[in-house]
Amino acid sequence: MTMLPEEPSAKKLGLVIDLDICVGCHACVVNCKEWNTGSEGAPLSDVNAYGAQQTGAWLNRIHTFEVKTDSVAQVVHFPKSCLHCTDAPCVTVCPTGASYKRVDDGIVLVNEDHCIGCGLCAWACPYGAREMDPVEQVMKKCTLCVDRIYNENLPEEDRVPACVRTCPTGARAFGDLGDPESDVSQSVRDRGGFDLLPEQETSPVNKYLPPREKRHLVASDRSQPDSQTELQSPDVNGFWGWVDSTLTKLG
Amino acid sequence: MRPAWSIIVFTSLSGLGFGLLFWFGLGFVVINELIDVILFTVLGVMAVSIGLMSSLLHLGHPKRAWRALSQWRSSWLSREGVCAVATILCTFIYSGVWYIYGERPSALGLFIAILSLLTVWTTAMIYASLRTVLRWYHPLTPWVYLALSVCGGLITLNAWEQIIVGQSSLIEITTIGLVIAFGVKSIWWKRAGSQQSESTPETATGLGSLGQVDLLMSPHTEENWLQHEMGFVVARRHVYRLSQIAVALTFILPLALLWSGISWLIMLIPIVHFAGILIERWLFFAEAKHVVTLFYGERH
């Protein structure tokens, strides 16, 4: 059912990502891919994986941003996966009922057997958390490793999402953000954890902890950044290339 | 947003078709003989069906499309499916009764007219309900779809009358329709296009309190599906020229041809108008920016 649960679940499983600690090693990205390509659903596929123009579905990606602070520019590695929003817009737009939010723990999932691959949920998600599988043609997203966290066949220390288990620096923490006394909730309180794109009113469960202030760095002769160079237009071939060149000629 | 042909054809052609069924339901269609009822039904339902078929091409799993009728309580796409199927079924009953008994069931006709408008509304709301695409997330968006649909129906009725009875009685009302549709679309262009986005790379990353945020490294070397689907940029260079062409074909040229008084030119208007609608719809997608591109170095 693509209606959201009438009452938000008391239990809100999710991640807290510490931007102060993440070093951008992409280990969580790789382990996420590895776990989810071999799990119960369809594999998380790639096309032309060793060719020049490879593409594929990933459930977790790391962007790297430069933040121009008052003193020096700071590099922030920024892991991003599904935030399992309380008011998930991806769920309500789904026409088939394939997308749903679990009442018990708030995890947002896709039933791949019912997904028609219309892509509307990915349009509705502001975070880019959903990607179309290029081979299966169904929507893929982070499951919060629902097949690990409740899996009694795994040793207890492995019953956390793959990205959390693999992070060498401990930048990702998993827990119940609906419980104010949980470790993750406390770290959000202590460190001033925040939501991404709060103006989209999705009430994400996942929180981010800001980078700590860098104390020993002093700006020395900070030169002005180059004036923004004009973005290079992408090369377009075929029919669109023809449209492009014809319209350019028209002025 | 990437302008996929399947979706452009879907919204344009089904919009036109439901515009036709709207006027058909209201009884505006000139009928010489009863067989014309069947002919017009085929025309309208064909436009709608080809449009809907085209939307199925967009799906990864078209065979499962029937499931899309199930979530009408929350999903505009599902509501669109339900309304479209209901309109088509009612139209078959309407035409059947009309043809067999020789008299138009006007109450059912009115119902079909309302259902047609409702379907166009639900189509537009698929886009207008997406908060992630600011340009679409505007109260005028469904009115644009509605105005263009009703106007397209009128234009086609004009051509129909020219063919069936050799003259048209709808020149004035079509003119009014074109002017209103042009007005609504122009206001939308101005208003929806000039909205300032609250969202920035700073709100996307939550790092705005530290300073200005710029993308330093993308998560991957190649363009991914998200960028392909939502980071379409080709049209932006030509937006001004393309919107001029769209306005000329959709509104100005049809107005001129409408008053030319030349029968075969009036029959041509639907084709000219529809070509304009295709460009208008192409721009509707190509000009729209998705908030996710903020994570990929864009600033809206």
Interface residues (C-beta under 8 A of the other chain):
Chain A: M1 T2 M3 L4 L19 G24 V29 Q53 Q54 T55 A57 W58 R61 I62 H63 T64 F65 E66 V67 K68 T69 D70 Q74 V75 V76 F78 K80 P89 V91 T92 V93 C94 P95 T96 G97 A98 H114 C115 I116 G117 C118 G119 L120 A122 W123 A124 C125 P126 Y127 G128 E131 M132 P134 E136 Q137 V138 F194 D195 L196 L197 P198 E199 Q200 E201 Y208 P210 P211 S233 P234 V236 W240 D244 L247 T248 L250 G251
Chain B: M1 H58 L59 G60 H61 P62 R64 A65 R67 A68 L69 S70 Q71 R73 S74 S75 W76 L77 S78 G81 I126 S129 L130 R131 T132 V133 E198 S199 P201 T203 A204 T205 G206 L207 S209 L210 G211 Q212 V213 D214 L215 L216 M217 S218 P219 H220 E222 E223 N224 W225 L226 E229 M230 V233 V234 R237 H238 R241 L242 H290 V291 V292 F295 Y296
